[in-house]
Amino acid sequence: MQYLLLFTVALLFCGLNCNARNGKNHVKISQNATEAEVIRVAANVTPSEEQLRWQKLEMTAFLHFGVNTFTDREWGAGTEDPKVFNPTELDTRQWVKACKEGGFKQVIITAKHHDGFCLWPTKYTEHSVKNSPWKAGKGDVVKEVADACHEAGIGFGVYLSPWDRNNSHYGDSPKYDEIFINWLTELLTNYGKVDEVWFDGACGEGPNGKKQVYNWEAYYKCIRKLAPHALIAISGPDVRWVGTESGYGRESEWSVLPLGAADQQKIGEASQSSVNIAPTLDYQKEDLGSRSKIKDAKGLIWYPAETDVSIRPGWFYHTKEDNEVKTPEKLLDIYFSSVGYNSVLLLNIPPDRRGLLQENDVKAIKGLKELLDKMYAVNYASNAKLSSDGINPKTITDHQMTTFWTTKEEKEAGTINITLPQIQKVDVLCLQENICIGQRIEKFHLEYKEGELWKIAGKGTTVGYKRLVRFAPVTAKEFRLVIEESRLNPTISELGLYKLPIVTAK
Ligand code: FUL
């Protein structure tokens, strides 16, 4: 209880500034805390500076590339001859240009997939580009991707599969851990800034039939030391797998989650700025952070969702899938169900055997960008008259996350009235909370006025960084956003009313 009181008092003085590394992205809860106290704490858990930067990226690209690209497989056995790796026109600037033009703000390359083949000339295995004919063994794909990202001013991340089907020490725990840390060290020291380290959860048998017991803590420690600003994703403490590879996340997506009981001690002792561990969760559950899920929590953590999906059926390039590239319309639907569900979209666009992003994929991501640009071109609420029973309604269309509408006193519900300059047909609502303060909204709906009647256009539960709601088109001049339930005072930093450029699946 004493801790809780101290924490609450500290919050009052911490202010609303997200820029400082505030250490509020994880908190312990005292054993005898009441449900109301837990909710108060939950409402004030906020992202670290790095998590906030990452969330604002919205769309990031995954590049699965390696020996599988040449052997036409999804999971290489680790026995392939490095000589198969021979892209004829590799051009990482083409990859990065296409991704950037498609609206992607960061790229993650599979530096090593489960086959163990390293895309950089590591000193710690022979299964790498250094033994391939590509550039006579003098090439370094990781360097070329890192340089292209840094030149283009977009984020750069590495996927490094802990599972290794080639390395003879895999399964021989301490020795393999040492090799793995050597790989991490090379990746985090020789390629400039690394923004995300992506650890796959897959853990199978190695060449000797043994499974490795990973020393996660040692891996995290190495990353925190060499790349303190890099986020550790998926099998890591900073970013969580959404629980599906379909591209469709969950509608009620909380970024504040309970810690697993066994993790309490460690989380409390080690902040996310040093070594840390993730909560123990079943990632596939429909809801991970509502009141019933956190009421008995012994601690809470800011642990946002990343939605990974491939633009093709497979993760690696296969010629036979050239005509199965997702259409811009499908990608837009995925965007609504990932970015629009308070998650970051990680879309895989695999380079082909030439070492280029295939034309169909480039066209598809360009098409997605065009659809998004068309939709976001006009926010019909931007010149609206805004009023409310709360504070600062006019800030909700100023494009600034740190200015926001909220309620007076301790009110957990409120209404914003939106009168458009003229009657307008809309079918998308975009909401953003000021997550620098916390994620709070639990239930909302949008109403429009038809004659003298107020009718419901669309509704939802959580908002978080971004929530998009599609609804059957309504033509009206007067709207009102009703926040029905919230953890403490709700906030809205941005609100948009848009018209879809196409009919999407929902
Ligand atoms: C999975 C892997 O097994 C797939 O090959 C792919 O890399 C995907 C992103 O993660 O666990």
Residues whose N, C-alpha, C, O or C-beta is under 5 A from the ligand:
A	BS01	FUL	E74 D200 A202 W315
